Amino acid sequence: MIRVLLADDQAVVRAGLRTILESQADMQVIGEAADGAEALALTAALDPDVVMMDIRMPVLDGIQATRRLTESPASVRVLVLTTYGLDEYVYQALRAGAAGFLLKTDPPDRIVDAVRIVDAGDALLGPHTTRRLIERFLASPPPHAPRPTALDSLTDRELEVMRQVARGLTNREIAARLYIGEGTVKTHVARILTRLGLRDRVQVVVYAYEHGVARPGDSGPPPPQ
């Protein structure tokens, strides 16, 4: 059973999300918070698996609440759900440690799938529009930014896998594009996370664009026909 905490300052939104999620046999809404501070308190008290977090809330906004949750020892995963599909918010949510980003206009089946994806420990990097927003905001590294020495620990193949992860491709898609096995891709991703000290694929995306490993417009090798 996936235990979900809802954090949104609008009661009608929380009620709608509760209806959607509790229609699933494997999901349970265990609490509701009306602001970021309450979300932190309820997370500590109830230990949810996933927190669905709005961005604009009183007392403590969703970005700050997400950052505090992901920096805490708790293993909770944060799925940001908002009406604001702006570059700034995508970037801030991912930098804060969110495992996924959805708009409130997304269909119910996508919201349900997103909860399962982040609960399983993966990151929700699609759809294409979200990847495009990330790429646009993180188009290039800061001027004269030094190349992190940790990148030198990656092989050429691991760097290429990192570029594909940054484009939002799944392990299966990366395997097809690079003509390698899906298990090999998983091994490469695990090594990237370990060697760079990153938590998940979302952090790989941010790191890759911030440090120039991936750039918008790079298509990489074509997938097999």
C-alpha positions in Angstrom: 0.0 0.0 0.0 1.4 3.4 -1.0 0.8 5.9 1.8 0.3 9.4 0.5 0.2 12.8 2.2 -1.5 15.7 0.4 -0.2 19.2 0.8 -2.2 22.0 -0.8 -3.8 25.1 0.6 -7.1 24.5 -1.4 -9.4 22.0 0.3 -11.2 21.4 -3.0 -7.9 20.3 -4.6 -7.1 18.0 -1.7 -10.6 16.5 -1.9 -10.2 15.8 -5.7 -6.8 14.2 -5.3 -8.0 12.1 -2.4 -10.9 10.8 -4.6 -8.5 10.0 -7.5 -5.9 8.2 -5.3 -8.2 6.3 -3.1 -10.0 4.8 -6.1 -6.8 2.8 -6.5 -6.5 -0.5 -4.5 -2.8 0.1 -3.8 -3.0 3.7 -2.5 -4.2 5.3 0.8 -4.3 9.0 1.6 -3.2 9.2 5.3 -3.3 12.9 5.8 -3.8 16.4 4.4 -1.8 19.6 5.0 -2.9 23.1 4.2 0.6 24.6 4.1 4.3 23.6 4.0 4.9 23.7 7.7 1.9 21.4 8.4 3.3 19.1 5.7 6.6 18.8 7.5 4.8 18.1 10.8 2.5 15.5 9.4 5.3 13.8 7.5 7.2 13.4 10.8 4.1 12.1 12.5 2.7 9.8 9.8 5.7 8.7 7.8 4.1 8.7 4.3 5.8 7.1 1.3 4.9 10.0 -1.1 4.0 13.7 -0.4 2.1 15.4 -3.1 3.2 19.0 -2.7 1.8 22.2 -4.0 4.2 25.1 -4.6 2.4 28.2 -3.6 1.2 27.8 0.0 1.1 30.0 3.1 3.4 29.8 6.1 6.0 27.8 4.2 6.0 27.3 0.4 6.3 23.9 -1.3 9.8 24.5 -2.5 11.2 25.1 1.0 9.1 22.3 2.4 10.4 19.9 -0.3 14.0 21.0 0.4 13.6 20.3 4.1 12.0 16.9 3.6 14.6 15.7 1.1 17.5 16.9 3.4 16.0 15.0 6.3 16.7 11.4 7.2 13.2 10.4 6.2 12.9 8.3 3.0 9.8 10.2 1.8 9.5 11.0 -1.9 8.0 14.4 -3.0 5.9 14.8 -6.1 5.3 18.4 -6.9 1.8 19.2 -8.2 1.1 22.7 -9.2 -0.8 25.0 -11.6 2.4 26.9 -12.4 4.1 25.3 -15.4 6.9 27.9 -15.5 10.6 27.3 -16.0 11.5 28.8 -12.6 9.3 26.5 -10.7 10.4 23.3 -12.6 14.0 24.2 -11.8 13.4 25.1 -8.2 11.3 22.0 -7.5 14.0 19.7 -9.0 16.8 21.5 -7.3 15.0 21.2 -4.0 14.9 17.4 -4.4 11.5 16.7 -5.8 11.2 13.3 -7.5 8.7 14.5 -10.0 6.7 17.5 -11.3 3.1 17.5 -12.5 0.6 20.1 -13.5 -2.9 20.0 -11.9 -4.3 19.9 -15.4 -2.7 16.5 -16.0 -5.3 13.7 -16.3 -6.1 11.5 -13.3 -4.4 8.4 -14.8 -1.1 10.3 -15.2 -1.3 11.5 -11.5 -1.8 7.9 -10.3 1.0 6.7 -12.5 3.3 9.4 -11.2 2.7 8.4 -7.6 3.6 4.8 -8.4 6.7 5.9 -10.3 8.2 8.0 -7.5 7.2 5.5 -4.8 9.2 2.9 -6.7 12.3 5.0 -6.3 12.4 6.4 -9.9 12.1 9.9 -11.1 9.3 11.4 -13.2 11.2 13.3 -15.9 8.6 13.5 -18.6 6.6 14.4 -20.4 8.5 16.1 -23.2 7.2 19.6 -22.2 8.7 19.3 -18.8 12.1 18.1 -20.2 12.0 21.1 -22.6 11.5 23.5 -19.7 14.4 22.0 -17.8 16.6 22.3 -20.8 15.7 25.9 -21.5 16.4 27.0 -17.9 19.6 25.0 -17.6 20.8 25.8 -21.1 24.4 26.3 -20.1 26.7 26.2 -17.0 27.5 29.4 -15.2 30.2 31.5 -16.8 33.7 30.2 -16.0 32.3 27.4 -13.8 35.0 24.9 -13.1 34.5 21.4 -14.2 33.8 19.2 -11.1 36.6 16.8 -10.6 34.1 14.1 -9.8 33.2 14.0 -13.5 36.7 12.7 -14.2 35.8 9.5 -12.4 33.2 8.6 -15.1 34.0 6.6 -18.1 33.1 7.9 -21.6 30.2 5.4 -21.7 28.9 6.6 -18.3 29.1 10.2 -19.5 27.0 9.2 -22.5 24.5 7.4 -20.4 24.3 10.5 -18.2 23.5 12.7 -21.2 20.7 10.3 -22.2 19.3 10.4 -18.6 19.4 14.2 -18.8 17.2 14.1 -21.9 14.6 12.2 -20.0 15.0 8.8 -21.6 14.1 5.6 -19.7 16.6 2.8 -19.3 15.0 0.9 -22.1 15.2 3.8 -24.4 18.8 4.4 -23.5 19.6 0.8 -24.1 18.1 0.9 -27.6 19.8 4.2 -28.4 23.3 3.1 -27.3 22.9 -0.6 -28.4 23.6 -2.0 -25.0 21.5 -4.1 -22.6 19.0 -2.5 -20.2 20.8 -4.2 -17.3 24.0 -2.5 -18.4 22.3 0.9 -18.4 21.0 0.3 -14.8 24.6 -0.5 -13.8 25.9 2.6 -15.4 23.2 4.8 -13.8 24.0 3.3 -10.4 27.7 4.1 -10.8 26.9 7.6 -11.9 24.8 8.2 -8.8 27.5 6.7 -6.5 30.5 8.5 -8.1 28.9 11.9 -8.2 27.1 11.6 -4.8 23.7 12.0 -6.3 20.4 10.7 -4.9 18.4 9.9 -8.0 17.8 10.6 -11.7 16.4 14.0 -11.1 19.6 15.1 -9.6 21.5 13.6 -12.5 19.4 15.8 -14.9 20.1 19.0 -12.9 23.8 18.1 -12.5 24.3 17.3 -16.2 22.8 20.6 -17.4 24.5 22.7 -14.7 27.9 21.4 -15.5 27.6 21.2 -19.3 27.5 17.4 -19.7 24.3 17.8 -21.6 23.1 20.7 -23.6 19.8 21.5 -25.3 19.7 20.5 -28.9 22.1 17.5 -28.5 20.2 14.6 -30.0 22.9 12.0 -29.5 23.2 8.8 -31.6 19.9 7.8 -33.4 17.9 4.9 -32.1 18.0 1.7 -34.1 15.5 1.3 -36.9 
